[in-house]
Amino acid sequence: MTKRCFAAAALVLLLAFVASSPAQVANTSLRGTVTDPSGAVIPGAKVTISNAANGQKFTASADAAGGYVFAAIPPARYTITAAATGF
């Protein structure tokens, strides 16, 4: 095997290893406020986000100011819903 052929074989193996390594995906966060049509906050509302691609769901409860946070969720396209007694 010549040096050139060995170098080419090593490069192919290196590229195959890099291509097979899983990609590093950073998580993200989502925050918001639950309000009614008049703009009043809805404390205690149950907020659910659903990943449209795989159906994975995450839930959170709104705080006293209607705020919610989903921390460290995978990047995706989500559908968001909120529910509270009387709404």
PDB file of N, CA, C and O in Angstrom:
ATOM      1  N   MET A   1       0.855  -1.177   0.000  1.00  0.00           N
ATOM      2  CA  MET A   1       0.000   0.000   0.000  1.00  0.00           C
ATOM      3  C   MET A   1       0.895   1.232   0.000  1.00  0.00           C
ATOM      4  O   MET A   1       1.802   1.335   0.826  1.00  0.00           O
ATOM      5  N   THR A   2       0.660   2.145  -0.893  1.00  0.00           N
ATOM      6  CA  THR A   2       1.471   3.354  -0.969  1.00  0.00           C
ATOM      7  C   THR A   2       1.017   4.340   0.099  1.00  0.00           C
ATOM      8  O   THR A   2      -0.066   4.215   0.669  1.00  0.00           O
ATOM      9  N   LYS A   3       1.875   5.323   0.354  1.00  0.00           N
ATOM     10  CA  LYS A   3       1.528   6.349   1.348  1.00  0.00           C
ATOM     11  C   LYS A   3       0.276   7.114   0.927  1.00  0.00           C
ATOM     12  O   LYS A   3      -0.556   7.450   1.770  1.00  0.00           O
ATOM     13  N   ARG A   4       0.137   7.390  -0.360  1.00  0.00           N
ATOM     14  CA  ARG A   4      -1.021   8.115  -0.861  1.00  0.00           C
ATOM     15  C   ARG A   4      -2.297   7.309  -0.636  1.00  0.00           C
ATOM     16  O   ARG A   4      -3.311   7.857  -0.205  1.00  0.00           O
ATOM     17  N   CYS A   5      -2.249   6.020  -0.924  1.00  0.00           N
ATOM     18  CA  CYS A   5      -3.405   5.148  -0.754  1.00  0.00           C
ATOM     19  C   CYS A   5      -3.764   5.021   0.723  1.00  0.00           C
ATOM     20  O   CYS A   5      -4.944   5.013   1.073  1.00  0.00           O
ATOM     21  N   PHE A   6      -2.754   4.920   1.597  1.00  0.00           N
ATOM     22  CA  PHE A   6      -2.979   4.822   3.035  1.00  0.00           C
ATOM     23  C   PHE A   6      -3.641   6.094   3.554  1.00  0.00           C
ATOM     24  O   PHE A   6      -4.577   6.033   4.351  1.00  0.00           O
ATOM     25  N   ALA A   7      -3.150   7.251   3.096  1.00  0.00           N
ATOM     26  CA  ALA A   7      -3.724   8.521   3.530  1.00  0.00           C
ATOM     27  C   ALA A   7      -5.182   8.637   3.083  1.00  0.00           C
ATOM     28  O   ALA A   7      -6.026   9.118   3.839  1.00  0.00           O
ATOM     29  N   ALA A   8      -5.478   8.202   1.870  1.00  0.00           N
ATOM     30  CA  ALA A   8      -6.852   8.249   1.370  1.00  0.00           C
ATOM     31  C   ALA A   8      -7.751   7.334   2.178  1.00  0.00           C
ATOM     32  O   ALA A   8      -8.881   7.701   2.500  1.00  0.00           O
ATOM     33  N   ALA A   9      -7.259   6.136   2.512  1.00  0.00           N
ATOM     34  CA  ALA A   9      -8.051   5.196   3.311  1.00  0.00           C
ATOM     35  C   ALA A   9      -8.304   5.759   4.703  1.00  0.00           C
ATOM     36  O   ALA A   9      -9.401   5.613   5.242  1.00  0.00           O
ATOM     37  N   ALA A  10      -7.291   6.403   5.290  1.00  0.00           N
ATOM     38  CA  ALA A  10      -7.454   7.001   6.618  1.00  0.00           C
ATOM     39  C   ALA A  10      -8.476   8.126   6.579  1.00  0.00           C
ATOM     40  O   ALA A  10      -9.281   8.268   7.500  1.00  0.00           O
ATOM     41  N   LEU A  11      -8.449   8.932   5.514  1.00  0.00           N
ATOM     42  CA  LEU A  11      -9.410  10.026   5.372  1.00  0.00           C
ATOM     43  C   LEU A  11     -10.840   9.492   5.248  1.00  0.00           C
ATOM     44  O   LEU A  11     -11.760  10.048   5.847  1.00  0.00           O
ATOM     45  N   VAL A  12     -11.030   8.434   4.487  1.00  0.00           N
ATOM     46  CA  VAL A  12     -12.350   7.826   4.333  1.00  0.00           C
ATOM     47  C   VAL A  12     -12.854   7.313   5.675  1.00  0.00           C
ATOM     48  O   VAL A  12     -14.019   7.518   6.015  1.00  0.00           O
ATOM     49  N   LEU A  13     -11.993   6.648   6.444  1.00  0.00           N
ATOM     50  CA  LEU A  13     -12.399   6.150   7.764  1.00  0.00           C
ATOM     51  C   LEU A  13     -12.755   7.303   8.695  1.00  0.00           C
ATOM     52  O   LEU A  13     -13.730   7.222   9.442  1.00  0.00           O
ATOM     53  N   LEU A  14     -11.967   8.379   8.653  1.00  0.00           N
ATOM     54  CA  LEU A  14     -12.256   9.538   9.492  1.00  0.00           C
ATOM     55  C   LEU A  14     -13.606  10.158   9.127  1.00  0.00           C
ATOM     56  O   LEU A  14     -14.403  10.471  10.011  1.00  0.00           O
ATOM     57  N   LEU A  15     -13.863  10.336   7.833  1.00  0.00           N
ATOM     58  CA  LEU A  15     -15.145  10.896   7.399  1.00  0.00           C
ATOM     59  C   LEU A  15     -16.306   9.988   7.769  1.00  0.00           C
ATOM     60  O   LEU A  15     -17.375  10.475   8.140  1.00  0.00           O
ATOM     61  N   ALA A  16     -16.117   8.685   7.676  1.00  0.00           N
ATOM     62  CA  ALA A  16     -17.184   7.751   8.063  1.00  0.00           C
ATOM     63  C   ALA A  16     -17.473   7.859   9.551  1.00  0.00           C
ATOM     64  O   ALA A  16     -18.634   7.787   9.955  1.00  0.00           O
ATOM     65  N   PHE A  17     -16.440   8.029  10.379  1.00  0.00           N
ATOM     66  CA  PHE A  17     -16.632   8.171  11.819  1.00  0.00           C
ATOM     67  C   PHE A  17     -17.376   9.459  12.140  1.00  0.00           C
ATOM     68  O   PHE A  17     -18.315   9.454  12.935  1.00  0.00           O
ATOM     69  N   VAL A  18     -16.957  10.573  11.519  1.00  0.00           N
ATOM     70  CA  VAL A  18     -17.604  11.861  11.770  1.00  0.00           C
ATOM     71  C   VAL A  18     -19.065  11.827  11.321  1.00  0.00           C
ATOM     72  O   VAL A  18     -19.933  12.353  12.017  1.00  0.00           O
ATOM     73  N   ALA A  19     -19.348  11.221  10.173  1.00  0.00           N
ATOM     74  CA  ALA A  19     -20.715  11.160   9.652  1.00  0.00           C
ATOM     75  C   ALA A  19     -21.621  10.317  10.532  1.00  0.00           C
ATOM     76  O   ALA A  19     -22.828  10.550  10.583  1.00  0.00           O
ATOM     77  N   SER A  20     -21.045   9.330  11.233  1.00  0.00           N
ATOM     78  CA  SER A  20     -21.876   8.453  12.058  1.00  0.00           C
ATOM     79  C   SER A  20     -22.059   8.983  13.473  1.00  0.00           C
ATOM     80  O   SER A  20     -22.860   8.436  14.231  1.00  0.00           O
ATOM     81  N   SER A  21     -21.332  10.044  13.849  1.00  0.00           N
ATOM     82  CA  SER A  21     -21.459  10.613  15.185  1.00  0.00           C
ATOM     83  C   SER A  21     -22.778  11.361  15.296  1.00  0.00           C
ATOM     84  O   SER A  21     -23.147  12.093  14.377  1.00  0.00           O
ATOM     85  N   PRO A  22     -23.505  11.191  16.416  1.00  0.00           N
ATOM     86  CA  PRO A  22     -24.770  11.915  16.566  1.00  0.00           C
ATOM     87  C   PRO A  22     -24.526  13.411  16.690  1.00  0.00           C
ATOM     88  O   PRO A  22     -23.564  13.842  17.325  1.00  0.00           O
ATOM     89  N   ALA A  23     -25.385  14.185  16.092  1.00  0.00           N
ATOM     90  CA  ALA A  23     -25.269  15.642  16.151  1.00  0.00           C
ATOM     91  C   ALA A  23     -25.629  16.128  17.553  1.00  0.00           C
ATOM     92  O   ALA A  23     -26.508  15.570  18.210  1.00  0.00           O
ATOM     93  N   GLN A  24     -24.959  17.141  17.986  1.00  0.00           N
ATOM     94  CA  GLN A  24     -25.259  17.738  19.276  1.00  0.00           C
ATOM     95  C   GLN A  24     -26.345  18.789  19.066  1.00  0.00           C
ATOM     96  O   GLN A  24     -26.160  19.743  18.310  1.00  0.00           O
ATOM     97  N   VAL A  25     -27.470  18.609  19.735  1.00  0.00           N
ATOM     98  CA  VAL A  25     -28.577  19.550  19.607  1.00  0.00           C
ATOM     99  C   VAL A  25     -28.802  20.193  20.963  1.00  0.00           C
ATOM    100  O   VAL A  25     -29.035  19.503  21.956  1.00  0.00           O
ATOM    101  N   ALA A  26     -28.732  21.497  21.003  1.00  0.00           N
ATOM    102  CA  ALA A  26     -28.955  22.216  22.247  1.00  0.00           C
ATOM    103  C   ALA A  26     -30.454  22.336  22.503  1.00  0.00           C
ATOM    104  O   ALA A  26     -31.245  22.500  21.574  1.00  0.00           O
ATOM    105  N   ASN A  27     -30.827  22.252  23.763  1.00  0.00           N
ATOM    106  CA  ASN A  27     -32.219  22.456  24.124  1.00  0.00           C
ATOM    107  C   ASN A  27     -32.537  23.944  24.129  1.00  0.00           C
ATOM    108  O   ASN A  27     -31.640  24.786  24.076  1.00  0.00           O
ATOM    109  N   THR A  28     -33.792  24.246  24.192  1.00  0.00           N
ATOM    110  CA  THR A  28     -34.239  25.631  24.202  1.00  0.00           C
ATOM    111  C   THR A  28     -35.268  25.807  25.305  1.00  0.00           C
ATOM    112  O   THR A  28     -35.575  24.849  26.014  1.00  0.00           O
ATOM    113  N   SER A  29     -35.795  26.978  25.461  1.00  0.00           N
ATOM    114  CA  SER A  29     -36.842  27.216  26.452  1.00  0.00           C
ATOM    115  C   SER A  29     -37.957  28.039  25.812  1.00  0.00           C
ATOM    116  O   SER A  29     -37.771  28.701  24.791  1.00  0.00           O
ATOM    117  N   LEU A  30     -39.106  27.972  26.446  1.00  0.00           N
ATOM    118  CA  LEU A  30     -40.283  28.698  25.979  1.00  0.00           C
ATOM    119  C   LEU A  30     -40.953  29.303  27.196  1.00  0.00           C
ATOM    120  O   LEU A  30     -41.164  28.624  28.201  1.00  0.00           O
ATOM    121  N   ARG A  31     -41.282  30.567  27.107  1.00  0.00           N
ATOM    122  CA  ARG A  31     -41.989  31.218  28.220  1.00  0.00           C
ATOM    123  C   ARG A  31     -43.072  32.129  27.672  1.00  0.00           C
ATOM    124  O   ARG A  31     -42.983  32.618  26.546  1.00  0.00           O
ATOM    125  N   GLY A  32     -44.082  32.345  28.475  1.00  0.00           N
ATOM    126  CA  GLY A  32     -45.172  33.198  28.036  1.00  0.00           C
ATOM    127  C   GLY A  32     -46.104  33.516  29.175  1.00  0.00           C
ATOM    128  O   GLY A  32     -45.823  33.196  30.330  1.00  0.00           O
ATOM    129  N   THR A  33     -47.216  34.146  28.850  1.00  0.00           N
ATOM    130  CA  THR A  33     -48.229  34.516  29.830  1.00  0.00           C
ATOM    131  C   THR A  33     -49.588  34.115  29.292  1.00  0.00           C
ATOM    132  O   THR A  33     -49.904  34.366  28.129  1.00  0.00           O
ATOM    133  N   VAL A  34     -50.392  33.488  30.145  1.00  0.00           N
ATOM    134  CA  VAL A  34     -51.749  33.094  29.766  1.00  0.00           C
ATOM    135  C   VAL A  34     -52.681  34.240  30.108  1.00  0.00           C
ATOM    136  O   VAL A  34     -52.748  34.689  31.253  1.00  0.00           O
ATOM    137  N   THR A  35     -53.407  34.712  29.085  1.00  0.00           N
ATOM    138  CA  THR A  35     -54.368  35.794  29.288  1.00  0.00           C
ATOM    139  C   THR A  35     -55.704  35.427  28.638  1.00  0.00           C
ATOM    140  O   THR A  35     -55.764  34.582  27.745  1.00  0.00           O
ATOM    141  N   ASP A  36     -56.763  36.073  29.099  1.00  0.00           N
ATOM    142  CA  ASP A  36     -58.065  35.902  28.461  1.00  0.00           C
ATOM    143  C   ASP A  36     -58.201  36.939  27.344  1.00  0.00           C
ATOM    144  O   ASP A  36     -57.307  37.766  27.160  1.00  0.00           O
ATOM    145  N   PRO A  37     -59.310  36.905  26.599  1.00  0.00           N
ATOM    146  CA  PRO A  37     -59.464  37.853  25.482  1.00  0.00           C
ATOM    147  C   PRO A  37     -59.382  39.328  25.879  1.00  0.00           C
ATOM    148  O   PRO A  37     -59.041  40.173  25.051  1.00  0.00           O
ATOM    149  N   SER A  38     -59.689  39.641  27.134  1.00  0.00           N
ATOM    150  CA  SER A  38     -59.607  41.043  27.572  1.00  0.00           C
ATOM    151  C   SER A  38     -58.203  41.428  28.014  1.00  0.00           C
ATOM    152  O   SER A  38     -57.942  42.599  28.292  1.00  0.00           O
ATOM    153  N   GLY A  39     -57.288  40.450  28.084  1.00  0.00           N
ATOM    154  CA  GLY A  39     -55.915  40.723  28.499  1.00  0.00           C
ATOM    155  C   GLY A  39     -55.637  40.424  29.961  1.00  0.00           C
ATOM    156  O   GLY A  39     -54.504  40.570  30.418  1.00  0.00           O
ATOM    157  N   ALA A  40     -56.663  40.005  30.705  1.00  0.00           N
ATOM    158  CA  ALA A  40     -56.456  39.665  32.117  1.00  0.00           C
ATOM    159  C   ALA A  40     -55.695  38.345  32.217  1.00  0.00           C
ATOM    160  O   ALA A  40     -55.961  37.409  31.464  1.00  0.00           O
ATOM    161  N   VAL A  41     -54.743  38.278  33.157  1.00  0.00           N
ATOM    162  CA  VAL A  41     -53.965  37.049  33.317  1.00  0.00           C
ATOM    163  C   VAL A  41     -54.809  35.950  33.941  1.00  0.00           C
ATOM    164  O   VAL A  41     -55.765  36.217  34.668  1.00  0.00           O
ATOM    165  N   ILE A  42     -54.440  34.709  33.645  1.00  0.00           N
ATOM    166  CA  ILE A  42     -55.164  33.556  34.189  1.00  0.00           C
ATOM    167  C   ILE A  42     -54.182  32.725  35.012  1.00  0.00           C
ATOM    168  O   ILE A  42     -53.513  31.842  34.476  1.00  0.00           O
ATOM    169  N   PRO A  43     -54.094  33.009  36.321  1.00  0.00           N
ATOM    170  CA  PRO A  43     -53.191  32.241  37.174  1.00  0.00           C
ATOM    171  C   PRO A  43     -53.663  30.793  37.305  1.00  0.00           C
ATOM    172  O   PRO A  43     -54.863  30.518  37.307  1.00  0.00           O
ATOM    173  N   GLY A  44     -52.719  29.887  37.414  1.00  0.00           N
ATOM    174  CA  GLY A  44     -53.050  28.480  37.620  1.00  0.00           C
ATOM    175  C   GLY A  44     -53.471  27.722  36.371  1.00  0.00           C
ATOM    176  O   GLY A  44     -53.792  26.538  36.464  1.00  0.00           O
ATOM    177  N   ALA A  45     -53.481  28.357  35.215  1.00  0.00           N
ATOM    178  CA  ALA A  45     -53.866  27.657  33.984  1.00  0.00           C
ATOM    179  C   ALA A  45     -52.877  26.537  33.692  1.00  0.00           C
ATOM    180  O   ALA A  45     -51.677  26.678  33.925  1.00  0.00           O
ATOM    181  N   LYS A  46     -53.390  25.429  33.183  1.00  0.00           N
ATOM    182  CA  LYS A  46     -52.532  24.319  32.779  1.00  0.00           C
ATOM    183  C   LYS A  46     -52.147  24.553  31.319  1.00  0.00           C
ATOM    184  O   LYS A  46     -53.011  24.634  30.446  1.00  0.00           O
ATOM    185  N   VAL A  47     -50.843  24.662  31.063  1.00  0.00           N
ATOM    186  CA  VAL A  47     -50.330  24.916  29.717  1.00  0.00           C
ATOM    187  C   VAL A  47     -49.668  23.639  29.218  1.00  0.00           C
ATOM    188  O   VAL A  47     -48.853  23.041  29.920  1.00  0.00           O
ATOM    189  N   THR A  48     -50.018  23.223  28.008  1.00  0.00           N
ATOM    190  CA  THR A  48     -49.454  22.015  27.407  1.00  0.00           C
ATOM    191  C   THR A  48     -48.883  22.370  26.046  1.00  0.00           C
ATOM    192  O   THR A  48     -49.525  23.054  25.249  1.00  0.00           O
ATOM    193  N   ILE A  49     -47.661  21.893  25.787  1.00  0.00           N
ATOM    194  CA  ILE A  49     -47.103  22.013  24.445  1.00  0.00           C
ATOM    195  C   ILE A  49     -46.921  20.601  23.899  1.00  0.00           C
ATOM    196  O   ILE A  49     -46.492  19.695  24.613  1.00  0.00           O
ATOM    197  N   SER A  50     -47.254  20.430  22.624  1.00  0.00           N
ATOM    198  CA  SER A  50     -47.176  19.126  21.970  1.00  0.00           C
ATOM    199  C   SER A  50     -46.285  19.236  20.742  1.00  0.00           C
ATOM    200  O   SER A  50     -46.456  20.134  19.918  1.00  0.00           O
ATOM    201  N   ASN A  51     -45.338  18.319  20.628  1.00  0.00           N
ATOM    202  CA  ASN A  51     -44.455  18.263  19.464  1.00  0.00           C
ATOM    203  C   ASN A  51     -45.260  17.680  18.312  1.00  0.00           C
ATOM    204  O   ASN A  51     -45.728  16.544  18.387  1.00  0.00           O
ATOM    205  N   ALA A  52     -45.419  18.447  17.260  1.00  0.00           N
ATOM    206  CA  ALA A  52     -46.234  18.022  16.122  1.00  0.00           C
ATOM    207  C   ALA A  52     -45.653  16.807  15.414  1.00  0.00           C
ATOM    208  O   ALA A  52     -46.405  16.024  14.833  1.00  0.00           O
ATOM    209  N   ALA A  53     -44.331  16.626  15.444  1.00  0.00           N
ATOM    210  CA  ALA A  53     -43.690  15.533  14.713  1.00  0.00           C
ATOM    211  C   ALA A  53     -43.801  14.189  15.423  1.00  0.00           C
ATOM    212  O   ALA A  53     -44.006  13.160  14.778  1.00  0.00           O
ATOM    213  N   ASN A  54     -43.665  14.192  16.759  1.00  0.00           N
ATOM    214  CA  ASN A  54     -43.634  12.902  17.463  1.00  0.00           C
ATOM    215  C   ASN A  54     -44.666  12.762  18.584  1.00  0.00           C
ATOM    216  O   ASN A  54     -44.720  11.720  19.238  1.00  0.00           O
ATOM    217  N   GLY A  55     -45.479  13.785  18.815  1.00  0.00           N
ATOM    218  CA  GLY A  55     -46.527  13.691  19.829  1.00  0.00           C
ATOM    219  C   GLY A  55     -46.051  13.872  21.257  1.00  0.00           C
ATOM    220  O   GLY A  55     -46.858  13.773  22.181  1.00  0.00           O
ATOM    221  N   GLN A  56     -44.759  14.136  21.472  1.00  0.00           N
ATOM    222  CA  GLN A  56     -44.252  14.337  22.824  1.00  0.00           C
ATOM    223  C   GLN A  56     -44.901  15.573  23.435  1.00  0.00           C
ATOM    224  O   GLN A  56     -45.040  16.600  22.771  1.00  0.00           O
ATOM    225  N   LYS A  57     -45.301  15.471  24.709  1.00  0.00           N
ATOM    226  CA  LYS A  57     -45.987  16.578  25.373  1.00  0.00           C
ATOM    227  C   LYS A  57     -45.250  16.990  26.634  1.00  0.00           C
ATOM    228  O   LYS A  57     -44.628  16.173  27.313  1.00  0.00           O
ATOM    229  N   PHE A  58     -45.337  18.285  26.928  1.00  0.00           N
ATOM    230  CA  PHE A  58     -44.796  18.848  28.155  1.00  0.00           C
ATOM    231  C   PHE A  58     -45.893  19.708  28.766  1.00  0.00           C
ATOM    232  O   PHE A  58     -46.655  20.346  28.040  1.00  0.00           O
ATOM    233  N   THR A  59     -45.982  19.733  30.094  1.00  0.00           N
ATOM    234  CA  THR A  59     -47.001  20.546  30.762  1.00  0.00           C
ATOM    235  C   THR A  59     -46.353  21.457  31.802  1.00  0.00           C
ATOM    236  O   THR A  59     -45.292  21.153  32.346  1.00  0.00           O
ATOM    237  N   ALA A  60     -47.016  22.576  32.062  1.00  0.00           N
ATOM    238  CA  ALA A  60     -46.590  23.524  33.088  1.00  0.00           C
ATOM    239  C   ALA A  60     -47.838  24.206  33.618  1.00  0.00           C
ATOM    240  O   ALA A  60     -48.885  24.204  32.969  1.00  0.00           O
ATOM    241  N   SER A  61     -47.719  24.784  34.792  1.00  0.00           N
ATOM    242  CA  SER A  61     -48.823  25.558  35.370  1.00  0.00           C
ATOM    243  C   SER A  61     -48.431  27.019  35.407  1.00  0.00           C
ATOM    244  O   SER A  61     -47.295  27.359  35.736  1.00  0.00           O
ATOM    245  N   ALA A  62     -49.374  27.881  35.070  1.00  0.00           N
ATOM    246  CA  ALA A  62     -49.134  29.321  35.117  1.00  0.00           C
ATOM    247  C   ALA A  62     -49.040  29.766  36.573  1.00  0.00           C
ATOM    248  O   ALA A  62     -49.770  29.279  37.436  1.00  0.00           O
ATOM    249  N   ASP A  63     -48.134  30.694  36.826  1.00  0.00           N
ATOM    250  CA  ASP A  63     -47.977  31.213  38.186  1.00  0.00           C
ATOM    251  C   ASP A  63     -49.054  32.271  38.479  1.00  0.00           C
ATOM    252  O   ASP A  63     -49.982  32.452  37.691  1.00  0.00           O
ATOM    253  N   ALA A  64     -48.925  32.954  39.601  1.00  0.00           N
ATOM    254  CA  ALA A  64     -49.930  33.945  40.018  1.00  0.00           C
ATOM    255  C   ALA A  64     -50.071  35.094  39.021  1.00  0.00           C
ATOM    256  O   ALA A  64     -51.116  35.743  38.969  1.00  0.00           O
ATOM    257  N   ALA A  65     -49.025  35.351  38.227  1.00  0.00           N
ATOM    258  CA  ALA A  65     -49.067  36.424  37.227  1.00  0.00           C
ATOM    259  C   ALA A  65     -49.400  35.879  35.842  1.00  0.00           C
ATOM    260  O   ALA A  65     -49.275  36.594  34.847  1.00  0.00           O
ATOM    261  N   GLY A  66     -49.827  34.603  35.770  1.00  0.00           N
ATOM    262  CA  GLY A  66     -50.177  33.988  34.494  1.00  0.00           C
ATOM    263  C   GLY A  66     -48.982  33.489  33.692  1.00  0.00           C
ATOM    264  O   GLY A  66     -49.151  32.981  32.584  1.00  0.00           O
ATOM    265  N   GLY A  67     -47.774  33.628  34.242  1.00  0.00           N
ATOM    266  CA  GLY A  67     -46.563  33.240  33.526  1.00  0.00           C
ATOM    267  C   GLY A  67     -46.287  31.748  33.600  1.00  0.00           C
ATOM    268  O   GLY A  67     -46.609  31.089  34.589  1.00  0.00           O
ATOM    269  N   TYR A  68     -45.690  31.228  32.545  1.00  0.00           N
ATOM    270  CA  TYR A  68     -45.265  29.826  32.499  1.00  0.00           C
ATOM    271  C   TYR A  68     -43.917  29.743  31.811  1.00  0.00           C
ATOM    272  O   TYR A  68     -43.551  30.616  31.024  1.00  0.00           O
ATOM    273  N   VAL A  69     -43.176  28.672  32.117  1.00  0.00           N
ATOM    274  CA  VAL A  69     -41.862  28.446  31.519  1.00  0.00           C
ATOM    275  C   VAL A  69     -41.709  26.964  31.225  1.00  0.00           C
ATOM    276  O   VAL A  69     -42.014  26.118  32.066  1.00  0.00           O
ATOM    277  N   PHE A  70     -41.236  26.656  30.028  1.00  0.00           N
ATOM    278  CA  PHE A  70     -40.792  25.316  29.674  1.00  0.00           C
ATOM    279  C   PHE A  70     -39.287  25.438  29.478  1.00  0.00           C
ATOM    280  O   PHE A  70     -38.833  26.041  28.505  1.00  0.00           O
ATOM    281  N   ALA A  71     -38.522  24.875  30.388  1.00  0.00           N
ATOM    282  CA  ALA A  71     -37.066  24.979  30.317  1.00  0.00           C
ATOM    283  C   ALA A  71     -36.486  23.695  29.728  1.00  0.00           C
ATOM    284  O   ALA A  71     -36.994  22.602  29.977  1.00  0.00           O
ATOM    285  N   ALA A  72     -35.442  23.835  28.966  1.00  0.00           N
ATOM    286  CA  ALA A  72     -34.680  22.698  28.418  1.00  0.00           C
ATOM    287  C   ALA A  72     -35.542  21.731  27.611  1.00  0.00           C
ATOM    288  O   ALA A  72     -35.528  20.525  27.857  1.00  0.00           O
ATOM    289  N   ILE A  73     -36.287  22.261  26.657  1.00  0.00           N
ATOM    290  CA  ILE A  73     -37.066  21.398  25.760  1.00  0.00           C
ATOM    291  C   ILE A  73     -36.339  21.297  24.425  1.00  0.00           C
ATOM    292  O   ILE A  73     -35.653  22.235  24.020  1.00  0.00           O
ATOM    293  N   PRO A  74     -36.486  20.166  23.738  1.00  0.00           N
ATOM    294  CA  PRO A  74     -35.810  20.036  22.443  1.00  0.00           C
ATOM    295  C   PRO A  74     -36.439  20.957  21.395  1.00  0.00           C
ATOM    296  O   PRO A  74     -37.656  21.143  21.380  1.00  0.00           O
ATOM    297  N   PRO A  75     -35.618  21.525  20.528  1.00  0.00           N
ATOM    298  CA  PRO A  75     -36.169  22.369  19.468  1.00  0.00           C
ATOM    299  C   PRO A  75     -37.116  21.566  18.583  1.00  0.00           C
ATOM    300  O   PRO A  75     -36.782  20.456  18.169  1.00  0.00           O
ATOM    301  N   ALA A  76     -38.268  22.105  18.295  1.00  0.00           N
ATOM    302  CA  ALA A  76     -39.273  21.431  17.457  1.00  0.00           C
ATOM    303  C   ALA A  76     -40.385  22.419  17.172  1.00  0.00           C
ATOM    304  O   ALA A  76     -40.384  23.541  17.680  1.00  0.00           O
ATOM    305  N   ARG A  77     -41.326  21.997  16.362  1.00  0.00           N
ATOM    306  CA  ARG A  77     -42.535  22.779  16.122  1.00  0.00           C
ATOM    307  C   ARG A  77     -43.574  22.274  17.122  1.00  0.00           C
ATOM    308  O   ARG A  77     -43.896  21.085  17.132  1.00  0.00           O
ATOM    309  N   TYR A  78     -44.096  23.159  17.956  1.00  0.00           N
ATOM    310  CA  TYR A  78     -45.037  22.789  19.001  1.00  0.00           C
ATOM    311  C   TYR A  78     -46.397  23.447  18.787  1.00  0.00           C
ATOM    312  O   TYR A  78     -46.514  24.530  18.214  1.00  0.00           O
ATOM    313  N   THR A  79     -47.413  22.748  19.271  1.00  0.00           N
ATOM    314  CA  THR A  79     -48.748  23.306  19.400  1.00  0.00           C
ATOM    315  C   THR A  79     -48.934  23.592  20.890  1.00  0.00           C
ATOM    316  O   THR A  79     -48.614  22.752  21.731  1.00  0.00           O
ATOM    317  N   ILE A  80     -49.444  24.762  21.211  1.00  0.00           N
ATOM    318  CA  ILE A  80     -49.599  25.130  22.620  1.00  0.00           C
ATOM    319  C   ILE A  80     -51.077  25.322  22.941  1.00  0.00           C
ATOM    320  O   ILE A  80     -51.821  25.940  22.179  1.00  0.00           O
ATOM    321  N   THR A  81     -51.488  24.777  24.092  1.00  0.00           N
ATOM    322  CA  THR A  81     -52.859  24.956  24.576  1.00  0.00           C
ATOM    323  C   THR A  81     -52.815  25.331  26.053  1.00  0.00           C
ATOM    324  O   THR A  81     -51.865  25.008  26.766  1.00  0.00           O
ATOM    325  N   ALA A  82     -53.857  26.016  26.492  1.00  0.00           N
ATOM    326  CA  ALA A  82     -53.994  26.371  27.907  1.00  0.00           C
ATOM    327  C   ALA A  82     -55.421  26.086  28.319  1.00  0.00           C
ATOM    328  O   ALA A  82     -56.360  26.284  27.548  1.00  0.00           O
ATOM    329  N   ALA A  83     -55.572  25.619  29.549  1.00  0.00           N
ATOM    330  CA  ALA A  83     -56.907  25.318  30.083  1.00  0.00           C
ATOM    331  C   ALA A  83     -56.973  25.763  31.546  1.00  0.00           C
ATOM    332  O   ALA A  83     -56.005  25.648  32.298  1.00  0.00           O
ATOM    333  N   ALA A  84     -58.134  26.268  31.917  1.00  0.00           N
ATOM    334  CA  ALA A  84     -58.372  26.670  33.295  1.00  0.00           C
ATOM    335  C   ALA A  84     -59.860  26.543  33.568  1.00  0.00           C
ATOM    336  O   ALA A  84     -60.675  26.628  32.649  1.00  0.00           O
ATOM    337  N   THR A  85     -60.210  26.344  34.805  1.00  0.00           N
ATOM    338  CA  THR A  85     -61.593  26.250  35.199  1.00  0.00           C
ATOM    339  C   THR A  85     -62.323  27.533  34.804  1.00  0.00           C
ATOM    340  O   THR A  85     -61.874  28.632  35.133  1.00  0.00           O
ATOM    341  N   GLY A  86     -63.443  27.394  34.103  1.00  0.00           N
ATOM    342  CA  GLY A  86     -64.218  28.545  33.679  1.00  0.00           C
ATOM    343  C   GLY A  86     -63.831  29.087  32.305  1.00  0.00           C
ATOM    344  O   GLY A  86     -64.435  30.039  31.811  1.00  0.00           O
ATOM    345  N   PHE A  87     -62.811  28.467  31.688  1.00  0.00           N
ATOM    346  CA  PHE A  87     -62.385  28.926  30.357  1.00  0.00           C
ATOM    347  C   PHE A  87     -62.385  27.779  29.384  1.00  0.00           C
ATOM    348  O   PHE A  87     -62.057  27.963  28.212  1.00  0.00           O
TER     349      PHE A  87
END
